[in-house]
Amino acid sequence: MIRVLLADDHAAIRAGLRMLLATAGDIEVIGEAGDGAVAVANARALRPDVVLMDVRMPGTDGVTATRQIVDEGLAEVLVLTTFDLDEYVFGALRAGAAGFLLKTAEASALVDAVRHVAAGDGVVAPEVTRRLIAELSAPRDGSRAGHRGGPVTPLPADLTPRERDVLAGLGSGLSNAELATELTISEATAKTHVSRVLAKLGVTSRVQAAIAARDAGLA
């Protein structure tokens, strides 16, 4: 079972999400939180696989809570919000969220997103993908990024050839299952390689690794 913690300041929304996820069969809601601080505390206590996190909540907001949860290695975070404003999208993903969906997403898309995030894959709402790539792949100095013909960003010297292949796959948006097929390895091995690549890059999400791959000219 995939263990999920719901974080949203509206009780009615949490109740609706609980009912929706209960129909999946392989997902169990193990706790709820009405604000970011409680979400962090409950994540520490319950150790869910996935925290379904709203962005705008009283007190500690969802972006701050996401950063704390990810930094402490408590769970994967899937942000689910009404707002697709750039400040929320980029803020959540830079904080280490593994995915970002809008509350207008179909029920099946939400369930699939929870499963993908629990499996270590990233999920980004189609509505914001293009803006996300444009923003995160833009270099800070205003020059063109490596994958657009400008100077490439060097990768850590300790990346093995296999890990470079995995990083290139992440840059192309491949899931763990797709990486396994592409590289003729098991899905468990693919997941291990992804974890090592993230650690060596010093990032916390597949989205951040994908940007690194693009800036290094691998994708």
N, C-alpha and C positions, 0 to 999 in steps of 0.2 A: 504493500500500500504506500502511496505517496502522501506524506504527512504535510498538511498545509495550515499555515496561520494566516488569518484574515485581519488586515489592518485598515479600517475605514471609520471615519467619525460618525457615519450614519448607520444606526442599528438596522434600519430596514434594508439597506444595501447589503450589509453583512448577512442578514437572514436570507436574502435572495441568492447571494453567492453560495452560501452553505447548502441551500436546497439544490442549486444547479450542480455543484460539484459532487453532491451525494449521488446523483444519477450516473456518474461516470463508472462507478464500480471499483475502480482502483485508486480512488482519491479519498482521503479522510481528513476532514477539518478537525484539528485538535485544539484550536484555541482562537480567540478573537482579541482585538485591541481597538480602542477608540481614539488613540493618538499615538504619535511616534515613540514617545518615551515608554509607554506600556508595550508597544510592539517589540522594542528592544529587550525589555525585561522578560517578556513572554518567550521571545526567541532564545534567550539565555536559559530559561527554565525548561522549555519544552523541546528545544532542538528540532524544529520542523525541517523538512526537506526544502520547502518553498514558502516564502512569505509573500502573500498577495498584498501589495502595498499601494495605498492611495497617496497622492502627493500633498494635497492641501488638507491639513488637519490642524487642530488647535495645539498650542504648545510646540512640541518638537515636530517639525514637518517631516514628510515622507522622504525627502532627499537626505536630510540629516540622519534620519533613522536608518535609511539604506546604507549610508556610509559606515555607520557604527556596526551594523549587522555583518556587512561584508568584511570590514577590517578585522572583526573578531572571528571570522570564519564560522558564523552561527548557522547560516542558511543561504540558499540562493534567493534572490529577490526578483519578483516579477511585478513591475509597476503597472497598476491599472487605474486610469484616471479619466475624468471627463475632459481634461484640457490637453491639447496638443501644442501648447505654446512652446517655443523653442527653449525658453529658460527651464522649463520643466523636463522636456525631453533630454536635452544635453546635460542638465544638472543630474538627473537620475542615472544616466548611463555613465557619466564621469564618476559618479559616486560608487559605481560598481554593479549596478543593476544588470541582471542577465537578460532582461527583456522589458519591453514597454508596449502596452496595449491600451486602446481606448475602451471606455465602458460601452461604447456602441458596437463592439465586436460581437459577432455571433457566438452563441453558447458553445458550439462545437469548436470554434477557433480558440476560445478561452480554455476549454478543457485540453485541447491539443497543446496550447502554449504552456500550461502547467506541466504537462508530461515532458515536453521538450526541455524546459528549464530544469526540471528534476533530473533529467538524463545528462545535463551538462551542456546542452545546446543553447544558443541565443535566439531570441524572438523579438522582432521589431515590427510595429504596426505598419502595414503598407503605406498608410497615409503620410508617414513621417520619414520613411527610409531614404528618399532622395535628399531631403534637407539634412538628414543626419550625416550621410556620407560627405556631402559638400562641406558641412561645418567641421567635422572631425578630421577630414583629410587635408584641410587648409593649413599650411605651415604658419607658424606664428610670425615669421619675419616678412610675410607677404610674397615670398618667392613661390614658384610653382613646386608642388609636391613631387616626390620622386616618380610616382606612377604617371605623372602628367608630363614628364620630360625634364624636370628640374633635378636638382641634386638629390641623391638618395640618402636616406637616413640609415647609418650603419646598424647592424644587428649585433646582439651580444656574441662575443667570440666563442663562447662555450656551447652555442647551439650545434647539435649534431646534424649531419646531413638529413637524417630521418625527421628530426624536429623542424628543419627548414621546410621539408616537404609538407609537414603538418601545418606549419604556419602559412604556407602558400595556400593550402586548402581552406584555412580559416579566412584568408583574404578573399577567397572566392565564395564564402558563405556556406561551406559544406558542414553538414551535421556530423556527429560522431559516426553514425552508421554509414554515411556517404564517404567519410574519410577512410573507414575500414575497408569499404569496397574499392576505393580508389588506390589505396596503398597495399591491398591484399594482406590485411592484418585483422585481428579480432576487434570487435567494438570496445571491449574492455581495454585492450592495448592502446587503441586510439584515444580513449578517454585519459589514460595515464600519460600519453605523450602530450595531450592538450594541457593537462595540469602542469607538466614540466615546462612547457613553452610559456605559459602564463607566468610561472614563477621566475623564469629567466628574464623575461621581458619586464618584470616588475609591474604587471597589470593585473586587474582582478576580473576582467570579463572578456568574452570572446569578441565582442564588438571592438574593444580597445586593441586586442591582438590583431584583428582584421585591418584596422587602420595602420598599425605598425607594419603589417605585411605590404600594404599598398605604398606606404612611404618608403619602404625598402626596395620597392620595385618587384616584389614577388607576385603581385596580383594586379 
